[in-house]
Amino acid sequence: MRESASRRTRTSQVNSEGGVLSNMKTSACQFNALIKFTYLLISMVVLLIGGCAGISHGPGERKADAEKGRMHSMSREVIPELVGSWKLISFHSQDSSGQKAYPFGKDARGRLIYETDGRMAVQLMNPGRPRFASDDPLVTSEAEVRAAFGGYTAYYGTYSINPDEQTIVHHIEAALRPDWAGTDQGRQFEYDGKYLTLKGPLLLGGVEGIVSLVWERLP
């Protein structure tokens, strides 16, 4: 009976130790599975981030990125010389025969602004425009409106520069002239350290000529 009891005790101990070992093996397997799952999860996250970073942009985005990069690359050379507010010094046109005209008078006034982020705005005015007879802007004659419109121009938008060709293009977003909105107006530019001169073709009074605008930087 003592042998039988001793045998049962050893069997119970063996079973107990086997259960402990079995539980340990199970825990180890679960731990390894958890490690593998965590590694797989991290790998998926890394691939996902890498994939998102490598997604190709559409044509419009690529063009915008290229323009932005071009603007940044030129900012070290030309843009600092042009950025700021400018006061109009003179504005005249010249036809193929050399004849000069002053569309807004010899004392035309204007402001031109180039910003560091590539935006611009300009306004030109003939200071000799007649005043409206009425304080009510809706009570005006056709002649008054025509004179006011003909003696003023303004637009805003963005600009880009080609320093090799000495050209600047105004990409117009909104303008007093409805037909200019959404167009590009190219100009040749010269900067001598004090004055900025912009030149470009313009149709005035049925005559094709070259307009020249000289600007001086405001302090």
C-alpha positions in Angstrom: 0.0 0.0 0.0 2.9 2.3 0.8 4.4 1.6 -2.7 1.0 2.3 -4.3 0.7 5.6 -2.5 4.3 6.5 -3.3 3.6 5.7 -7.0 0.5 7.8 -7.0 2.4 10.7 -5.5 5.2 10.5 -8.1 2.6 10.3 -10.9 0.9 13.3 -9.5 4.2 15.2 -9.3 5.0 14.2 -12.9 1.6 15.3 -14.1 1.9 18.5 -12.2 5.4 19.2 -13.6 4.2 18.3 -17.1 1.3 20.7 -16.7 3.6 23.5 -15.7 6.0 22.8 -18.6 3.0 22.6 -20.9 1.7 26.0 -19.7 5.2 27.5 -20.0 5.4 26.2 -23.6 2.0 27.6 -24.3 3.0 31.0 -22.9 6.2 31.0 -24.8 4.3 30.2 -28.0 1.8 33.0 -27.3 4.7 35.4 -26.6 6.4 34.5 -29.8 3.2 34.9 -31.7 2.7 38.3 -30.1 6.2 39.3 -31.1 5.6 38.2 -34.7 2.3 40.1 -34.9 3.9 43.2 -33.5 6.7 43.0 -36.0 4.2 42.5 -38.8 2.1 45.4 -37.7 5.2 47.7 -37.6 6.2 46.5 -41.0 2.8 47.3 -42.4 2.8 50.8 -40.9 6.3 51.5 -42.3 5.1 50.3 -45.8 2.0 52.3 -45.5 3.9 55.5 -44.6 6.4 54.9 -47.4 3.7 54.2 -49.9 1.8 57.4 -49.0 5.0 59.4 -49.3 5.7 57.9 -52.7 2.2 58.5 -54.2 2.7 60.4 -57.4 0.8 63.8 -57.7 -1.5 64.6 -60.6 -0.3 66.8 -63.4 -1.6 70.0 -61.8 0.1 69.3 -58.6 3.4 68.4 -60.3 3.2 71.7 -62.3 2.5 73.7 -59.2 5.4 72.0 -57.4 7.7 72.7 -60.4 6.6 76.4 -60.5 7.1 76.7 -56.7 10.6 75.1 -57.0 11.4 77.4 -59.9 10.4 80.4 -57.9 12.5 79.3 -55.0 15.5 78.7 -57.1 15.3 82.2 -58.7 14.5 83.9 -55.4 18.3 84.0 -54.6 19.0 85.8 -57.8 16.3 88.2 -59.0 13.3 88.3 -56.8 14.9 90.1 -53.9 15.6 93.0 -56.3 12.0 93.2 -57.4 10.1 92.4 -54.2 8.5 95.4 -52.6 6.2 98.4 -53.5 7.0 100.6 -56.4 5.9 104.1 -57.4 5.2 104.9 -61.1 7.7 107.5 -62.5 6.6 107.5 -66.2 4.3 105.7 -68.5 4.3 106.1 -72.3 3.8 104.1 -75.5 5.7 104.2 -78.7 4.6 103.1 -82.1 6.8 101.7 -85.0 7.5 105.2 -86.3 8.9 106.2 -82.9 5.9 108.4 -82.0 5.3 108.6 -78.3 2.0 108.9 -76.6 1.0 109.2 -72.9 -2.2 107.1 -72.4 -2.7 108.3 -68.8 -1.1 111.7 -69.2 2.5 112.7 -68.5 1.9 112.8 -64.8 0.3 109.3 -64.6 0.2 107.7 -61.2 0.5 104.1 -60.2 1.6 101.5 -57.6 3.1 98.1 -58.3 3.6 95.4 -55.6 5.6 92.2 -55.9 5.5 89.9 -52.9 8.0 87.3 -51.8 5.4 84.5 -52.2 5.0 85.2 -56.0 1.9 87.4 -55.8 1.5 90.8 -57.4 -0.9 93.7 -57.9 -0.8 96.9 -59.9 -2.9 100.1 -60.3 -2.5 102.9 -62.9 -4.4 106.1 -63.0 -4.8 109.3 -65.0 -5.0 112.0 -62.3 -6.8 114.3 -64.8 -10.0 112.2 -65.0 -13.1 114.4 -64.5 -15.0 113.9 -61.3 -18.5 112.5 -61.2 -21.2 115.1 -61.0 -23.1 113.0 -58.4 -22.0 111.4 -55.2 -24.1 108.4 -56.1 -22.0 106.1 -58.2 -25.1 104.6 -59.7 -26.2 108.0 -61.0 -23.6 108.7 -63.7 -23.6 109.5 -67.3 -22.1 107.3 -70.0 -19.4 109.9 -70.7 -18.5 109.9 -67.0 -18.2 106.1 -66.9 -16.2 106.0 -70.1 -13.7 108.6 -68.9 -13.4 106.9 -65.5 -12.8 103.5 -67.1 -10.5 104.8 -69.8 -8.3 106.6 -67.3 -7.7 103.7 -64.9 -6.5 100.1 -64.9 -5.8 97.6 -62.2 -5.3 93.9 -61.8 -3.8 91.3 -59.4 -2.5 87.8 -59.6 0.9 86.0 -59.5 4.1 86.4 -61.3 7.0 84.3 -62.6 10.4 85.4 -63.8 12.9 84.1 -66.4 16.2 85.8 -65.4 18.0 84.5 -68.4 15.6 86.2 -70.8 15.0 89.2 -68.5 11.2 88.6 -68.7 8.5 88.7 -66.1 5.0 87.3 -66.7 1.9 88.5 -64.8 -0.6 85.7 -64.4 -3.7 87.8 -64.0 -6.5 86.5 -61.7 -8.8 89.5 -61.6 -8.7 92.8 -63.6 -10.7 96.0 -64.3 -10.7 94.9 -67.9 -12.8 91.7 -68.0 -10.9 90.3 -71.0 -7.6 90.3 -69.0 -8.8 88.1 -66.2 -7.3 84.6 -66.6 -4.6 85.8 -69.1 -0.8 86.1 -69.0 0.8 89.4 -69.6 4.5 89.2 -70.4 7.0 92.1 -69.9 10.7 92.6 -70.5 12.3 94.1 -67.4 15.4 96.0 -66.6 16.6 97.0 -63.2 19.6 99.4 -62.8 19.7 99.4 -59.0 17.2 102.3 -58.7 14.6 102.1 -61.4 12.6 99.1 -62.6 11.5 99.4 -66.3 8.8 97.1 -67.7 8.1 97.0 -71.4 5.6 95.1 -73.5 3.3 95.2 -76.5 -0.1 96.9 -76.2 -2.9 97.9 -78.5 -4.0 101.5 -77.9 -6.4 103.4 -80.1 -6.1 100.8 -82.8 -2.3 101.3 -82.9 0.1 98.5 -81.9 2.9 99.9 -79.9 5.3 99.2 -77.0 4.5 100.5 -73.6 7.2 101.5 -71.2 6.6 101.9 -67.5 9.4 103.1 -65.2 9.0 102.4 -61.4 11.0 103.6 -58.4 11.0 101.5 -55.2 9.1 103.1 -52.2 11.1 103.3 -49.0 
